[in-house]
């Protein structure tokens, strides 16, 4: 396990352990009934719920030597989805195991608070490019992740504000998820997590410059068969991302530059 993964687990556990007050939570404007949607895209909410549950099981297995093999089958590692009863299954496991210092009744509320804060980022920060790595905002996006990472630590370690810590953590996860879905990181054939996110700010030599063509024109069918990313970007392995402009909101945002991705 990497140091980065260890710290994320540490933060998460601080959010669910040794809590005596049951906080209320706002489920957000798009709360899914299930974290597993057959034949549908993976959502921020569902992915976050499944990831938190996966981290929880890994921790219980490594720290308490709990047998979680029967729950491992509830995860689909290829799309980030999991079965809809996974949270309740973990609550049942926590209740029967009776591990000291762990409050099973707060588990569901904690997961929902983090996942809802993640989802709300699309509404509250729709036009904030750094929150989504839009418009090649690699410097701003990586700065925001580091800022919210530190804010989460301050909230739970210095201010004893667990509720705010959960929400900030969820917002940070949204930006991390958008890095992988809004950029060409996967198209560049990277098959492991970025070693930049949460550790440092992207350098100018790691992503396409403002005047560099990054995408070519193609119709929908051609784009599905062949990537529309310019070959020079693929050869140099430079990062790029799309310029997201919601329909009807051109008056609020700049137009997509010529030769850039959308």
TORVEXVEX-478368 format. One line per 4 residues: their letters; for each residue x, y, z of N, C-alpha, C, O, CB. Coordinates in pm, whole numbers. Last residue first. Glycine has a CB too. Layout:
# TORVEXVEX-478368
a	X,Y,Z,X,Y,Z,X,Y,Z,X,Y,Z,X,Y,Z | ...
***
This chain:
# TORVEXVEX-478368
xxxx	-1338,1937,-2657,-1461,1981,-2590,-1514,1869,-2502,-1617,1886,-2437,-1568,2024,-2694 | -1001,2049,-2728,-1103,1946,-2709,-1226,2003,-2639,-1218,2105,-2570,-1047,1829,-2629 | -888,2292,-2975,-892,2233,-2841,-1007,2133,-2830,-1098,2133,-2913,-906,2343,-2733 | -905,2419,-3214,-807,2312,-3202,-803,2247,-3065,-722,2157,-3042,-674,2364,-3235
xxxx	-993,2734,-3082,-981,2650,-3200,-873,2544,-3178,-764,2575,-3130,-949,2735,-3324 | -1138,2741,-2753,-1038,2783,-2850,-1029,2685,-2967,-1056,2566,-2950,-900,2797,-2783 | -1474,2783,-2668,-1366,2685,-2682,-1267,2734,-2786,-1307,2766,-2898,-1421,2545,-2720 | -1548,3100,-2515,-1568,2997,-2614,-1449,2902,-2617,-1338,2937,-2575,-1592,3059,-2752
xxxx	-1601,3168,-2164,-1531,3189,-2290,-1559,3073,-2386,-1590,2962,-2343,-1379,3205,-2267 | -1924,3204,-2010,-1792,3143,-2022,-1732,3171,-2159,-1803,3195,-2256,-1801,2992,-1998 | -2163,3333,-2025,-2095,3331,-1896,-1952,3280,-1906,-1869,3310,-1820,-2173,3245,-1799 | -2260,3301,-2274,-2242,3438,-2230,-2169,3446,-2096,-2120,3552,-2057,-2376,3508,-2220
xxxx	-2301,3032,-2300,-2184,3090,-2366,-2156,3232,-2318,-2041,3278,-2321,-2202,3089,-2516 | -2504,2878,-2203,-2428,2956,-2106,-2302,3017,-2168,-2207,3049,-2096,-2391,2869,-1988 | -2630,2711,-2379,-2701,2831,-2339,-2626,2920,-2243,-2676,3025,-2204,-2830,2795,-2279 | -2480,2421,-2256,-2564,2479,-2360,-2640,2599,-2306,-2706,2592,-2203,-2662,2373,-2415
xxxx	-2167,2467,-2087,-2307,2421,-2087,-2389,2493,-2193,-2371,2612,-2217,-2370,2442,-1949 | -1862,2389,-2186,-1948,2508,-2191,-2092,2460,-2198,-2137,2417,-2304,-1912,2600,-2313 | -1547,2272,-2125,-1688,2245,-2099,-1767,2375,-2095,-1741,2462,-2011,-1706,2169,-1967 | -1294,2168,-2297,-1349,2298,-2259,-1499,2281,-2247,-1570,2277,-2347,-1311,2410,-2363
xxxx	-1100,1883,-2183,-1198,1951,-2265,-1240,2085,-2208,-1226,2112,-2089,-1317,1865,-2283 | -739,1851,-2154,-877,1827,-2110,-971,1912,-2193,-927,2002,-2264,-894,1858,-1958 | -419,1686,-2156,-510,1788,-2202,-648,1756,-2147,-672,1645,-2099,-511,1798,-2357 | -74,1600,-2113,-213,1599,-2067,-292,1712,-2132,-239,1819,-2160,-219,1612,-1915
xxxx	145,1445,-2344,104,1563,-2269,-43,1551,-2230,-124,1499,-2306,129,1691,-2352 | 286,1259,-2496,221,1218,-2370,191,1338,-2280,209,1333,-2159,309,1116,-2294 | 383,1294,-2743,455,1364,-2636,401,1330,-2498,460,1366,-2396,447,1514,-2658 | 197,1140,-2884,340,1110,-2894,419,1174,-2779,511,1112,-2726,395,1159,-3027
xxxx	-49,1260,-2824,-26,1120,-2787,123,1086,-2787,170,1013,-2701,-101,1027,-2883 | -10,1510,-2937,-36,1499,-2793,-7,1358,-2745,51,1338,-2639,-182,1539,-2761 | 14,1447,-3203,128,1510,-3136,113,1504,-2984,212,1495,-2912,143,1656,-3181 | -239,1353,-3272,-128,1258,-3259,-8,1318,-3188,64,1247,-3118,-86,1209,-3396
xxxx	-522,1475,-3093,-417,1495,-3193,-298,1404,-3166,-260,1382,-3050,-373,1643,-3193 | -806,1280,-3028,-690,1351,-2972,-580,1358,-3077,-550,1259,-3143,-638,1282,-2843 | -1012,1127,-3103,-1002,1256,-3169,-887,1339,-3113,-873,1457,-3148,-1132,1333,-3156 | -965,777,-3165,-961,892,-3075,-952,1022,-3154,-890,1026,-3261,-844,881,-2977
xxxx	-1194,585,-3357,-1059,639,-3338,-1065,760,-3246,-1161,837,-3251,-995,676,-3473 | -1461,516,-3301,-1366,418,-3355,-1222,460,-3328,-1140,381,-3282,-1388,400,-3505 | -1583,740,-3204,-1598,617,-3128,-1498,511,-3172,-1454,428,-3093,-1739,563,-3142 | -1528,926,-3397,-1470,947,-3264,-1479,821,-3180,-1393,796,-3094,-1540,1063,-3193
xxxx	-1685,831,-3605,-1540,827,-3617,-1472,841,-3481,-1372,775,-3454,-1491,938,-3711 | -1941,886,-3501,-1902,749,-3530,-1750,735,-3539,-1693,639,-3487,-1966,701,-3660 | -1941,1170,-3477,-1961,1085,-3359,-1913,942,-3382,-1850,883,-3294,-2108,1083,-3322 | -1668,1310,-3672,-1809,1292,-3638,-1820,1189,-3526,-1721,1127,-3487,-1891,1249,-3762
xxxx	-1398,1532,-3586,-1447,1401,-3630,-1595,1391,-3594,-1641,1454,-3499,-1365,1284,-3565 | -1109,1735,-3564,-1253,1724,-3588,-1287,1583,-3634,-1214,1522,-3712,-1299,1827,-3692 | -870,1690,-3299,-905,1705,-3439,-1055,1686,-3454,-1121,1628,-3368,-827,1604,-3528 | -699,1847,-3024,-803,1762,-3079,-827,1792,-3227,-806,1904,-3273,-933,1779,-3001
xxxx	-489,2018,-2968,-499,1894,-2891,-603,1798,-2946,-596,1678,-2919,-532,1925,-2748 | -253,2254,-3059,-374,2183,-3101,-378,2048,-3030,-280,1973,-3032,-378,2165,-3256 | -135,2499,-2837,-112,2369,-2898,-244,2303,-2936,-337,2297,-2855,-33,2278,-2803 | -157,2730,-2691,-159,2743,-2836,-138,2610,-2909,-123,2609,-3031,-53,2841,-2880
xxxx	-136,2654,-2425,-260,2716,-2469,-270,2723,-2621,-380,2722,-2675,-272,2856,-2411 | 19,2325,-2404,18,2471,-2392,-110,2527,-2452,-184,2456,-2522,142,2532,-2462 | -54,2025,-2224,-48,2100,-2349,-55,2251,-2325,-127,2297,-2236,-162,2058,-2442 | 154,1934,-1942,26,1943,-2013,40,2036,-2133,135,2115,-2142,-86,1993,-1918
xxxx	404,1940,-1835,331,1814,-1826,196,1817,-1896,130,1714,-1909,311,1777,-1682 | 529,2179,-1818,579,2087,-1921,505,1953,-1922,539,1864,-1999,727,2062,-1899 | 426,2304,-1599,380,2349,-1730,424,2256,-1842,364,2255,-1949,430,2489,-1757 | 345,2059,-1344,435,2153,-1408,385,2187,-1548,312,2110,-1609,576,2097,-1414
xxxx	97,2027,-1092,146,1992,-1226,237,2101,-1280,211,2220,-1264,28,1970,-1321 | 197,2016,-754,123,2085,-859,182,2045,-995,304,2031,-1008,129,2240,-840 | 177,1725,-535,240,1846,-589,152,1905,-698,45,1852,-729,381,1814,-645 | 0,1546,-406,140,1555,-364,209,1683,-412,289,1742,-339,217,1436,-415
xxxx	-249,1531,-512,-238,1529,-367,-97,1546,-316,-75,1558,-195,-293,1404,-314 | -133,1391,-808,-249,1437,-733,-230,1422,-583,-199,1313,-534,-373,1362,-777 | 95,1253,-904,99,1398,-883,-12,1442,-788,12,1522,-697,85,1471,-1016 | 77,998,-981,162,1022,-864,176,1171,-835,257,1212,-752,300,961,-885
xxxx	-234,855,-1077,-134,961,-1095,-54,980,-967,-110,979,-857,-202,1093,-1136 | -279,498,-1077,-313,633,-1031,-198,731,-1051,-81,695,-1042,-352,629,-886 | -223,325,-1392,-211,332,-1246,-241,476,-1204,-229,567,-1285,-68,287,-1197 | -204,328,-1664,-294,229,-1603,-278,221,-1452,-316,121,-1390,-270,93,-1663
xxxx	-189,536,-1941,-153,522,-1800,-253,427,-1734,-374,446,-1749,-150,662,-1726 | -251,588,-2205,-214,450,-2167,-158,439,-2026,-87,344,-1994,-113,396,-2264 | -365,818,-2273,-219,816,-2280,-162,683,-2231,-41,668,-2217,-160,930,-2199 | -626,778,-2207,-589,765,-2348,-437,761,-2368,-388,709,-2467,-648,879,-2429
xxxx	-616,846,-1936,-635,706,-1974,-593,683,-2119,-532,581,-2150,-782,664,-1953 | -579,1127,-1959,-485,1045,-1882,-495,897,-1922,-392,831,-1938,-512,1060,-1732 | -718,1332,-2075,-675,1222,-2162,-578,1128,-2091,-503,1057,-2157,-611,1276,-2288 | -989,1427,-1851,-861,1447,-1919,-829,1326,-2007,-905,1229,-2011,-747,1472,-1818
xxxx	-1217,1357,-1718,-1222,1477,-1802,-1092,1503,-1878,-1088,1593,-1962,-1255,1597,-1718 | -1165,1131,-1562,-1273,1125,-1661,-1275,1243,-1757,-1329,1232,-1867,-1405,1115,-1591 | -953,1192,-1391,-945,1071,-1473,-1051,1065,-1583,-1030,1002,-1686,-958,949,-1385 | -1045,1429,-1277,-915,1426,-1344,-909,1307,-1439,-864,1319,-1553,-800,1419,-1241
xxxx	-1278,1358,-1148,-1288,1430,-1275,-1155,1434,-1349,-1153,1442,-1472,-1338,1571,-1251 | -1173,1243,-915,-1245,1159,-1012,-1254,1226,-1148,-1239,1161,-1251,-1386,1127,-960 | -1068,1475,-795,-980,1363,-829,-1046,1274,-935,-982,1235,-1032,-944,1280,-704 | -1301,1620,-754,-1199,1673,-844,-1101,1564,-887,-1057,1562,-1002,-1123,1788,-777
xxxx	-1430,1450,-569,-1493,1484,-697,-1389,1532,-797,-1389,1489,-912,-1600,1593,-676 | -1263,1449,-349,-1275,1327,-427,-1338,1354,-563,-1303,1289,-662,-1358,1223,-350 | -1314,1707,-252,-1181,1674,-304,-1187,1550,-392,-1124,1545,-497,-1082,1653,-189 | -1574,1676,-160,-1546,1771,-268,-1411,1742,-333,-1397,1751,-455,-1548,1914,-215
xxxx	-1529,1491,48,-1611,1454,-67,-1588,1545,-186,-1582,1499,-300,-1757,1457,-30 | -1376,1650,220,-1318,1527,166,-1395,1483,42,-1335,1443,-58,-1319,1415,273 | -1565,1839,292,-1447,1881,216,-1380,1761,149,-1332,1771,36,-1347,1953,307 | -1741,1671,435,-1786,1743,316,-1668,1786,229,-1672,1773,107,-1870,1865,355
xxxx	-1583,1579,647,-1644,1485,554,-1681,1554,423,-1657,1501,314,-1768,1420,616 | -1520,1820,776,-1414,1736,721,-1468,1638,619,-1406,1616,515,-1343,1662,831 | -1766,1900,869,-1702,1978,763,-1591,1898,697,-1571,1907,576,-1647,2110,818 | -1798,1696,1062,-1896,1714,956,-1837,1792,839,-1855,1754,724,-2020,1786,1011
xxxx	-1585,1726,1241,-1591,1609,1156,-1687,1628,1038,-1660,1580,928,-1633,1488,1237 | -1403,1934,1375,-1525,1953,1297,-1535,1840,1195,-1499,1856,1079,-1527,2094,1227 | -1178,1980,1522,-1271,1877,1570,-1407,1890,1501,-1511,1860,1560,-1288,1889,1723 | -975,2142,1441,-1103,2206,1473,-1206,2109,1529,-1310,2152,1577,-1158,2272,1350
xxxx	-760,1963,1405,-743,2086,1482,-875,2146,1527,-886,2195,1639,-668,2187,1399 | -848,1733,1273,-740,1723,1371,-728,1845,1460,-691,1834,1577,-610,1699,1301 | -1055,1798,1099,-1073,1685,1191,-966,1678,1299,-991,1623,1407,-1072,1557,1113 | -976,2033,964,-1112,2021,1018,-1122,1911,1122,-1191,1928,1222,-1211,1994,905
xxxx	-717,1974,877,-738,2080,976,-874,2063,1043,-886,2078,1165,-726,2219,911 | -772,1774,685,-689,1745,802,-712,1846,913,-725,1809,1030,-541,1743,763 | -920,1925,503,-980,1809,568,-904,1774,695,-964,1748,799,-983,1689,473 | -730,2107,418,-848,2157,490,-920,2044,563,-974,2064,672,-945,2226,394
xxxx	-556,1941,277,-511,2004,401,-628,2055,484,-625,2046,607,-415,2120,369 | -732,1878,67,-669,1771,146,-624,1827,281,-650,1768,386,-548,1708,70 | -780,2121,-42,-890,2053,28,-840,1935,110,-901,1898,210,-994,2006,-72 | -524,2177,-149,-588,2268,-54,-696,2198,26,-704,2212,148,-646,2390,-127
xxxx	-485,1967,-328,-394,1982,-214,-456,2071,-106,-442,2044,13,-259,2039,-259 | -693,2025,-509,-688,1896,-440,-601,1906,-315,-640,1859,-208,-635,1786,-533 | -615,2278,-601,-740,2263,-527,-743,2132,-449,-790,2129,-336,-859,2270,-622 | -381,2222,-744,-375,2308,-625,-498,2288,-537,-488,2282,-415,-364,2457,-667
xxxx	-484,2071,-951,-394,2005,-856,-376,2089,-730,-357,2034,-621,-258,1979,-921 | -641,2273,-1077,-700,2150,-1025,-613,2081,-922,-662,2038,-818,-728,2056,-1137 | -453,2470,-1153,-560,2501,-1059,-622,2378,-997,-653,2378,-878,-666,2581,-1127 | -297,2316,-1333,-236,2381,-1217,-342,2410,-1111,-324,2378,-993,-165,2513,-1259
xxxx	-486,2233,-1519,-411,2133,-1443,-343,2194,-1320,-332,2128,-1216,-308,2067,-1532 | -707,2314,-1692,-673,2381,-1566,-599,2284,-1474,-645,2255,-1363,-800,2435,-1495 | -812,2262,-1946,-670,2240,-1920,-621,2312,-1793,-509,2364,-1788,-587,2287,-2039 | -1089,2283,-1924,-1013,2388,-1992,-865,2384,-1959,-800,2487,-1945,-1068,2524,-1955
xxxx	-1136,2113,-1606,-1180,2158,-1737,-1085,2264,-1793,-1009,2326,-1718,-1323,2214,-1730 | -1102,1999,-1358,-989,1993,-1452,-1033,2029,-1594,-973,1983,-1691,-927,1852,-1451 | -1299,2063,-1185,-1326,1953,-1277,-1211,1928,-1375,-1223,1845,-1465,-1454,1980,-1353 | -1223,2278,-1039,-1293,2171,-968,-1312,2047,-1053,-1338,1938,-1001,-1428,2220,-920
xxxx	-1125,2459,-1224,-1029,2382,-1144,-1095,2265,-1073,-1031,2163,-1049,-962,2472,-1041 | -1357,2587,-1322,-1282,2493,-1406,-1188,2405,-1326,-1173,2286,-1357,-1203,2569,-1509 | -1657,2640,-1214,-1522,2649,-1158,-1436,2543,-1226,-1441,2426,-1190,-1524,2630,-1002 | -1916,2611,-1285,-1833,2693,-1373,-1692,2712,-1319,-1615,2792,-1373,-1898,2828,-1393
xxxx	-2019,2447,-1080,-2035,2409,-1220,-1937,2483,-1312,-1882,2424,-1404,-2177,2436,-1265 | -2023,2420,-805,-1902,2468,-871,-1902,2433,-1020,-1800,2395,-1077,-1777,2410,-804 | -2271,2324,-727,-2217,2443,-661,-2099,2504,-736,-2078,2625,-732,-2175,2409,-520 | -2302,2097,-897,-2401,2204,-893,-2341,2333,-839,-2359,2440,-898,-2521,2162,-808
xxxx	-2081,1936,-859,-2123,1966,-996,-2225,2079,-1001,-2232,2149,-1102,-2182,1842,-1060 | -2081,1907,-585,-1977,1989,-645,-2014,2026,-789,-1980,2135,-835,-1842,1917,-642 | -2265,1721,-508,-2306,1862,-509,-2204,1954,-574,-2237,2065,-614,-2333,1908,-368 | -2114,1484,-503,-2211,1507,-609,-2249,1654,-621,-2265,1706,-732,-2335,1424,-586
xxxx	-1964,1522,-263,-1899,1498,-392,-1993,1537,-506,-1956,1614,-595,-1856,1350,-406 | -2162,1534,-76,-2076,1652,-95,-2003,1642,-228,-1982,1743,-296,-1976,1665,21 | -2254,1270,-100,-2341,1381,-138,-2262,1509,-161,-2291,1583,-254,-2447,1404,-31 | -2037,1122,0,-2080,1103,-139,-2169,1217,-187,-2160,1258,-303,-2155,970,-154
xxxx	-2028,1216,267,-1912,1231,179,-1955,1222,33,-1915,1304,-49,-1806,1123,210 | -2285,1142,357,-2240,1281,365,-2125,1306,269,-2124,1406,198,-2197,1315,508 | -2289,865,319,-2381,949,243,-2337,1096,244,-2351,1165,143,-2522,937,300 | -2093,782,504,-2077,753,362,-2165,846,278,-2120,899,176,-2111,605,333
xxxx	-2213,871,745,-2082,920,703,-2062,901,553,-2019,993,483,-1971,849,780 | -2448,722,757,-2455,868,751,-2325,927,700,-2325,1023,623,-2489,925,888 | -2341,460,777,-2424,498,663,-2429,649,646,-2417,700,534,-2564,442,679 | -2199,480,1029,-2133,446,903,-2213,493,781,-2158,559,693,-2111,296,895
xxxx	-2313,513,1269,-2273,634,1198,-2221,606,1058,-2200,697,978,-2168,708,1277 | -2348,259,1363,-2468,336,1331,-2434,464,1256,-2520,519,1186,-2546,368,1458 | -2101,154,1436,-2163,110,1310,-2281,195,1267,-2312,203,1148,-2207,-33,1322 | -1827,292,1561,-1971,310,1574,-2040,272,1443,-2037,350,1348,-2005,457,1613
xxxx	-1548,160,1715,-1615,181,1587,-1766,185,1607,-1824,93,1664,-1577,69,1486 | -1435,97,1959,-1413,230,1905,-1482,258,1774,-1475,371,1724,-1269,252,1888 | -1388,-248,1903,-1383,-137,1998,-1355,-5,1925,-1265,4,1842,-1276,-162,2104 | -1612,-434,1715,-1476,-383,1727,-1476,-255,1809,-1557,-165,1786,-1414,-357,1588
xxxx	-1826,-620,1669,-1813,-545,1793,-1669,-499,1816,-1611,-521,1923,-1860,-630,1912 | -1915,-790,1470,-1774,-799,1509,-1746,-727,1640,-1657,-765,1715,-1685,-741,1400 | -2178,-719,1433,-2148,-854,1482,-2005,-867,1530,-1976,-945,1621,-2175,-957,1373 | -2151,-453,1342,-2231,-485,1461,-2193,-620,1519,-2178,-634,1640,-2380,-484,1426
xxxx	-1996,-476,1113,-1946,-398,1225,-2021,-431,1354,-1962,-436,1461,-1957,-247,1195 | -2170,-627,953,-2039,-681,989,-1983,-608,1111,-1928,-671,1201,-1942,-670,871 | -2379,-447,922,-2404,-576,989,-2273,-639,1035,-2266,-696,1144,-2478,-673,895 | -2242,-253,777,-2299,-220,907,-2324,-347,987,-2294,-354,1106,-2430,-139,891
xxxx	-2189,-397,545,-2077,-355,630,-2126,-318,769,-2060,-348,868,-2002,-237,566 | -2447,-426,448,-2368,-546,478,-2251,-511,569,-2218,-588,660,-2317,-611,348 | -2519,-164,398,-2589,-237,504,-2513,-362,543,-2514,-401,660,-2730,-273,459 | -2342,-118,183,-2332,-38,305,-2398,-111,421,-2341,-120,530,-2397,101,286
xxxx	-2429,-306,-12,-2295,-315,44,-2282,-236,175,-2217,-283,269,-2193,-263,-56 | -2658,-329,-159,-2667,-359,-16,-2532,-358,53,-2521,-406,167,-2734,-492,4 | -2603,-283,-428,-2671,-179,-352,-2677,-205,-202,-2699,-111,-125,-2810,-163,-404 | -2269,-364,-536,-2409,-400,-511,-2472,-304,-412,-2405,-250,-324,-2419,-543,-460
xxxx	-2076,-125,-728,-2091,-231,-628,-2239,-257,-605,-2324,-179,-649,-2019,-192,-495 | -1839,12,-966,-1970,-7,-908,-1970,-120,-806,-1876,-200,-798,-2072,-36,-1018 | -1606,49,-1112,-1623,124,-989,-1757,108,-922,-1788,183,-829,-1600,266,-1015 | -1560,-112,-1329,-1636,12,-1351,-1663,91,-1224,-1736,190,-1227,-1766,-21,-1417
xxxx	-1404,-328,-1253,-1384,-271,-1386,-1456,-138,-1406,-1416,-60,-1493,-1430,-368,-1490 | -1467,-435,-1009,-1346,-355,-1016,-1329,-285,-1152,-1248,-193,-1163,-1225,-442,-989 | -1747,-455,-845,-1706,-471,-984,-1587,-379,-1007,-1604,-257,-1021,-1824,-440,-1085 | -1824,-620,-540,-1760,-510,-612,-1728,-549,-756,-1687,-662,-783,-1633,-466,-540
xxxx	-1908,-836,-402,-2008,-733,-426,-1953,-615,-506,-2026,-521,-536,-2063,-683,-294 | -1706,-1002,-335,-1778,-1034,-458,-1883,-928,-493,-1940,-931,-602,-1845,-1169,-446 | -1625,-924,-85,-1544,-881,-200,-1617,-905,-331,-1592,-835,-429,-1411,-955,-200 | -1772,-1047,107,-1818,-916,62,-1741,-867,-61,-1788,-778,-132,-1804,-815,174
xxxx	-1638,-1277,163,-1774,-1291,111,-1832,-1158,64,-1930,-1156,-10,-1864,-1352,218 | -1398,-1179,272,-1398,-1241,139,-1538,-1249,80,-1556,-1230,-41,-1338,-1381,147 | -1336,-1073,512,-1429,-996,429,-1445,-1057,290,-1499,-993,200,-1382,-852,417 | -1250,-1142,826,-1270,-1211,700,-1377,-1138,619,-1495,-1142,654,-1310,-1360,723
xxxx	-1032,-925,995,-1170,-966,971,-1180,-1033,834,-1124,-983,736,-1267,-845,981 | -805,-815,1113,-801,-952,1060,-941,-1010,1040,-965,-1128,1066,-720,-1043,1153 | -792,-555,1179,-864,-642,1272,-867,-788,1227,-924,-874,1295,-1005,-592,1289 | -629,-450,971,-612,-407,1110,-674,-504,1209,-615,-532,1314,-672,-270,1130
xxxx	-696,-569,726,-556,-554,762,-535,-523,910,-436,-564,968,-493,-445,679 | -981,-573,727,-904,-695,698,-761,-683,750,-709,-777,811,-904,-723,547 | -1050,-312,772,-1094,-415,867,-1014,-543,850,-983,-612,947,-1243,-443,849 | -936,-196,540,-888,-160,674,-926,-267,776,-843,-307,857,-946,-24,716
xxxx	-1086,-311,337,-941,-330,337,-883,-301,475,-793,-370,522,-874,-240,231 | -1339,-212,405,-1313,-356,412,-1163,-385,415,-1118,-473,488,-1377,-428,294 | -1296,64,356,-1336,15,488,-1304,-133,505,-1248,-174,606,-1486,39,510 | -1243,70,84,-1139,111,178,-1169,59,318,-1080,15,390,-1125,264,180
xxxx	-1498,-7,-10,-1380,-89,-41,-1266,-58,56,-1200,-149,106,-1334,-63,-186 | -1656,203,79,-1680,68,131,-1560,-23,106,-1525,-105,191,-1806,8,66 | -1549,408,-74,-1542,416,72,-1564,279,135,-1498,244,233,-1646,515,125 | -1616,313,-331,-1476,331,-293,-1460,336,-141,-1367,277,-86,-1419,459,-356
xxxx	-1896,317,-327,-1826,190,-344,-1680,201,-300,-1626,108,-239,-1833,143,-490 | -1943,593,-297,-1994,497,-200,-1915,367,-207,-1873,314,-105,-2144,470,-224 | -1820,687,-534,-1769,726,-403,-1815,630,-294,-1736,590,-209,-1813,868,-369 | -1976,576,-736,-1834,544,-730,-1777,575,-591,-1696,499,-538,-1757,621,-837
xxxx	-2227,695,-685,-2208,551,-674,-2063,511,-659,-2030,424,-579,-2266,483,-793 | -2164,970,-729,-2220,922,-602,-2192,773,-584,-2140,731,-480,-2372,949,-596 | -2066,980,-991,-1982,1025,-880,-2032,966,-749,-1953,918,-667,-1981,1179,-873 | -2160,675,-1170,-2178,814,-1127,-2081,849,-1016,-2020,762,-955,-2321,838,-1081
xxxx	-2121,482,-1460,-2087,498,-1319,-2098,645,-1283,-2050,731,-1357,-1944,443,-1289 | -2397,435,-1683,-2266,489,-1650,-2245,492,-1499,-2340,503,-1422,-2249,629,-1709 | -2566,116,-1703,-2563,262,-1695,-2422,307,-1657,-2341,229,-1607,-2666,314,-1593 | -2609,-155,-1679,-2605,-96,-1812,-2611,56,-1809,-2657,118,-1905,-2718,-150,-1895
xxxx	-2725,-127,-1349,-2703,-215,-1462,-2711,-137,-1593,-2806,-61,-1616,-2805,-330,-1462 | -2571,30,-1101,-2672,55,-1202,-2642,-30,-1324,-2544,-6,-1394,-2678,205,-1239 | -2516,48,-770,-2490,-39,-884,-2603,-20,-985,-2718,-52,-956,-2478,-190,-840 | -2602,192,-570,-2469,226,-616,-2430,140,-735,-2323,158,-795,-2367,211,-503
xxxx	-2940,305,-574,-2842,198,-576,-2708,250,-624,-2701,340,-707,-2888,83,-664 | -3058,549,-560,-3114,440,-480,-3012,329,-468,-3000,265,-364,-3245,388,-541 | -2855,842,-541,-2898,722,-612,-2956,620,-515,-2909,607,-402,-2783,661,-689 | -2917,1179,-523,-2880,1061,-446,-2937,939,-515,-3057,934,-544,-2930,1071,-299
xxxx	-2873,1465,-617,-2882,1343,-698,-2836,1226,-614,-2723,1179,-632,-2798,1355,-830 | -2855,1656,-424,-2962,1671,-523,-2971,1554,-618,-3068,1544,-693,-2942,1797,-601 | -2811,1534,-81,-2768,1591,-207,-2880,1592,-309,-2987,1536,-286,-2649,1515,-262 | -2874,1448,173,-2841,1346,74,-2797,1403,-59,-2749,1328,-144,-2958,1256,52
xxxx	-2740,1575,456,-2821,1613,341,-2780,1522,227,-2663,1518,189,-2802,1765,304 | -2759,1447,788,-2690,1465,661,-2790,1501,554,-2907,1463,559,-2612,1339,622 | -2686,1485,1140,-2778,1471,1029,-2700,1490,899,-2590,1543,900,-2894,1572,1040 | -2469,1293,1351,-2496,1413,1273,-2604,1384,1169,-2613,1272,1117,-2368,1464,1206
xxxx	-2460,1168,1659,-2508,1132,1526,-2548,1260,1453,-2646,1326,1487,-2629,1033,1535 | -2180,1153,1862,-2292,1235,1820,-2333,1194,1680,-2249,1186,1591,-2257,1387,1826 | -1959,1001,1900,-2071,978,1991,-2196,1056,1952,-2305,1029,2001,-2030,1016,2132 | -1701,827,1740,-1795,937,1734,-1915,904,1822,-1967,792,1818,-1840,965,1588
xxxx	-1487,650,1675,-1498,715,1805,-1586,839,1802,-1549,943,1856,-1362,752,1855 | -1453,688,1319,-1424,622,1445,-1451,712,1565,-1439,835,1557,-1281,576,1447 | -1491,829,1085,-1596,735,1127,-1573,672,1263,-1663,610,1318,-1609,626,1025 | -1283,1001,1030,-1418,1051,1010,-1524,956,1064,-1638,999,1087,-1442,1076,865
xxxx	-1058,858,1058,-1080,964,1155,-1222,1017,1145,-1276,1073,1242,-980,1077,1135 | -1079,706,830,-1106,643,959,-1128,746,1068,-1208,725,1159,-991,550,998 | -1004,891,634,-1138,834,635,-1173,775,770,-1285,792,819,-1151,728,528 | -735,941,698,-834,1049,703,-974,992,716,-1054,1038,799,-824,1137,576
xxxx	-630,683,656,-618,748,786,-722,858,801,-790,868,904,-477,807,804 | -674,648,387,-741,559,481,-741,622,620,-840,614,692,-674,421,484 | -500,846,294,-643,855,264,-723,768,359,-829,809,407,-670,815,119 | -255,746,383,-304,871,437,-454,888,411,-526,938,497,-228,989,377
xxxx	-236,512,227,-238,502,372,-295,629,434,-374,621,528,-98,476,426 | -217,616,-29,-334,535,7,-349,526,158,-460,532,211,-324,395,-54 | 34,741,-5,-84,820,-38,-212,746,1,-304,806,57,-86,853,-187 | 206,531,37,189,629,144,64,712,122,-4,750,217,311,720,154
xx	59,222,-89,141,341,-99,114,435,18,14,423,88,115,412,-231 | 84,-119,0,0,0,0,88,125,0,182,134,79,-95,0,122
***
